[in-house]
Amino acid sequence: MKAYRRLHFDGIENFRDLGGWECSGGMTKYGVFYRSTELAKATKADLQRIEDLGIRTILDLRHPEETSIRPDRLPKSCIYKNISVQGSILPHELKVNGDVYMTHTLYNMYRQLLTVSGDEFRKVLLFLADTEGPVLFHCAAGKDRTGLTTMFLYTIAGVDEKDIVADYEVSHTYIKGFMDDVSGSHYMNMEKLIAFLHKAYGGASQYLDEIGITNAVRRKLYKKFVSC
């Protein structure tokens, strides 16, 4: 199978493979973890391509209010799992000013999520560690809640923080014109979040310690995700 960093779909955007990044001991593997926008507008051809990629599990990070209003369209062969990484935070309680173009304030929402929803992020990483075969995970725009999950996977793999920031800011380009969300993915949001994690916990890896991600879970994800 050919490896692509970004894949093109008709009714899905920001669909990217997490493979291809230099990391501790090697490179992140293609064909293991994928990320995207929600699948509510997925076409029949989109669903077939997801199946052709070998994806058999779809992890939806959205709040139940979102999943009920805009449910994913799913390939018949895929297992669906919803873990809302907002935890007890309702959609209207998120600290975000989404009406500002390329806002720098998304950092406030990210900090809120990590402070309140450690249990949910632990559940997400445990689920990804235990799932066999390629997995697609997503939120609405595939940049915020999905971006945080991606940051943790890259952290476990040992991807450089500069590459984590660079990967984060790409989302703005891909969702522009596809969604009404104009908040973007300005690099400063991820830089501020990483700085917060260093100040409050000692770094993203130490935050994972705090929420209960064991060495055994890290080893399982590393083995699954990294080509040595």
N, C-alpha and C positions, 0 to 999 in steps of 0.2 A: 504494500500500500504506500502511495506517495505521501510525503509529509508536507502539510501546509500550515503556516502560522495563522492565517485568517481564511475562513471558508465562506463562500457566497451562497446565500439562500434568498428565496423570494419574499418570505414573510417573517424572517428572523434576521436580526442584525447583531453586530458585535460578537459573532460566533468565532471563537478563537481556540486554538490548541495551546496548552500551556507548555508544550515541548520546545526544545531548542535553546534553552538558557544555560550558560555555563554555571556550574555550581560546585559545591564541595565534593570532590572526588569524581566529577564527570559532567554530564549534561542531563537536563530534564528530558524525559522520554516523550516522544510524540505518541499520540493515540491512547493516552491514559486518562487525562483530565481535559475536559472542554468546558468553556464558559460561553454564555450568550444572554441576549434579552429573553423576556418571557416568550412562550410559544403559542400565545393566543391567536396569532395571525398566521401560524404555520400552514403552508399549503400541502397538498398531497405529495407533491414532489419533494418538499422539504422533509416530510416525515420519512419518505423512502430513503433520502440521503442520510438521515440520522441512522437508520437501520443499516445502511451500507457501510457506515463508519464503524459498525460493530458496537455502537452504544446500546446498552441494554438497561441502563438505570438513569433516571432523570431526577435530580434533587432540586426542588423548588424552595428557595429561601424566603419567599414572600410571606406577608401576613395573611391569615385566613380571609380577611376582608377583600384582599386583592385577588386571591385565588378563586373566590366565589363570583366576583364581578367579571374577571377575565381568566377563565380556566385555561390551562394548557391544552393544546391539541397534542395528542400522544401517538407515537407508533404503537401498533398492537403488541409488538414484541417487548416493549419497554416497561420496566417496573417504575412506578412513580412514588416518590417520597417527598413529603412537605415538612420541613423544619424551619419555622419562622425564627430568624435570628434576632427579631425584635424582642422576644421574650414577653415581658409584661407591658412593653411600650406600645401604645396604640398608634396608628398611623398619624393622627393629628397631633401627637405628643412629640414627634421627632423634631429635633432642633435643626431645622434646615430651612433656608430661604431659597426655594427652588425657582423663584421668579427672576432671580438675578443671573444674567448671562455669565457663564464661566466663573461662578462665585468661588470665593476662597473660604466660605463658611461651612462647607461640607465637613470639614474637620471636626466641627462641634458635634455633628450627628455621629460621626465615627467614634469619637471619644465617648459619647453617650452610650452607644451600642456596646462598646467594649467594657464599659464600667458596669452596665446593668445586665448584659446578656452573655456572660462568660459560660454559663451552663449550656446555652444554646450553641455557642461556637464549639464547645467540647463535643456535644452530640453530633454536630456536623462532621468534625474531623474523625471521630470514632466511626461514623457511618462510612465515610470515604475510605477509611483504612480497611474496613471489613467487607466492602463491596467488591465482587469479582468483576473483572472486565472494565472496559471504558465507561466513564461516567460523564454526563453533562450536568453542570449545576448552573443555576441562574436566579436572578431576582426579577425586577421589572426592566430596567435599562441595562442590566448586566455590568454595572460599574461601581456601585457603592457597597451593598451587602456582598455582592459577588466579588468585588475588589478586595474586601477585607478577607474573605475566605481564601482568595488567591494569594494574598500577602502571606497568610499563615502557611500555605502549602509551599510557597517559595522559601519561606524562612526555614522550614523543616528540611528542605532540600539543600539549603545553604547558598541560595541565589543572592548576589550582591544587592545591597539596598538601593543603589543607583538604578539597577535594572528593574527592581520592584517599582520604583517611582516612574521610570520610563514606560513600563508596561501598563501602569495605572492610567497615565494621561492619554493613552491611545483611544480610549473609549469615546471621548468627545467627538473625534473625527468620524467614527463609525455610526454613532446614533444620530448625528446631525441630519435633520430632514426626515428621519424615520420615526421619531417620537416628539412629543410636545416638550419634553424635558430639556430645558436650556441651561441647567445648572452646571453641565460640563463635568470635566475631570481635571481641573487645573492641578498641575504638579505640586503646588504649595500645600494642598490638602493632605497628600500622602506624606510629604516631607514633615509637616507639622505633626502628623499622627505618629510617625516613626520617632520624632524627637520626644513626644509625650511618652511613648512607651519606654524609651531609654531613661527618661527622668523619673517616671513613676514606678517602673518595674526592673529597669536595667536593660531592657530591650524586648523585642517581640518574642524571642525564645523564652525569656524569663516570664513573660506574661502567660505563655502556654503552660509553663510549670505551675503558675498560680491557679489556672483554671482546671488543672488535673490531667494534662496531656502527658502521659508517662513515656519513659524511654522506649518501652515496648511498642507503643502506638507510633512513636516517631520512626522507629526502625522499620515497622511495617509499611508506613507511608513512603519512607526513603527508598526502600527496596522496590516498591511498586513504581515509583516516580523517577528514579535516577538511574541512568545508564552509566556504569563505571568503565 
